Amino acid sequence: MTSVSVHARKATRRHYLMCRPDHFEVSYAINPWMNPDKPVDAGLALLQWESLYYLYKSLGHRVDLVNPVPGLPDMVFSANGATVVDGKVLGAKFLHTERAAEAPAHRAWFRANGFTEIHDPLYVNEGEGDFAVTDSWILAGRGFRCTPEGHQEAQEFFGRPVISLELVDPRFYHLDTALCVLDGDEVMYYPQAFSAGSRALLARLFPDALLVDQEDADVLGLNAVSDGLNVMLPEAAQKLAGQLRERGFRTHGTDLSELLKGGGSVKCCTQELRF
Ligand code: ARG
């Protein structure tokens, strides 16, 4: 017996914003993945990033580019630059001074590209790093970067229910390292990254979620992007790729090993603009 809702997958064309890793390096450490003593191959980082960029294009998605700024090595992680829902842009406000200047660079891009509703936030939020948008809710991470005040600010700005989730493991410091929206109100997540209360809440909201095990979470397998049919995810998350295919998704394993040294992978490099 097959369940149509699970197997009839359909891609919808997405609009993404990415940033070339021209200035990528690991020169400071603001998450446990980063070690400034470990060398980064800048040329390889660019090739790996380009393979993701061209994969999106080959799948028919629109990909715009925000110009990389010298001295902002983490700007390649464009997901952190803003959150766009219903064409409204909630700007970012970074916790760490090292990344602070990324926020105005992103806002300038939105202004130059015809976006008119742009909010410059009062409270810390690192864009889609901590906000994940489902059909019914905006899921929001807290504990390491975004704050409850930032969640409140997002709810007020978007007029959508924001569900606040507590992250408890420093390796999973942003929500997008621990949870990924696959389609509609369908998600996958790593339960151990969340507090007991947040785990119970997730189980209640998403009884059919794909639960990811430690092995796949440890290679940032959840830092993935789905267009409803195609799921781009770190290549090392092999078991997870199999589970996704069983659910009817097409998986595209992507090797972003150099960017992983900054603590990010597929999703971190991809901001989705929703209209
Ligand atoms: N080095 C960056 C930081 O710690 C990595 C950000 C990864 N981005 C993400 N969306 N999780 O802020």
Residues whose N, C-alpha, C, O or C-beta is under 5 A from the ligand:
A	BS01	LIG	I30 N31 D74 F77 A79 N80 G129 H174 D176 G262 G263 G264 C268
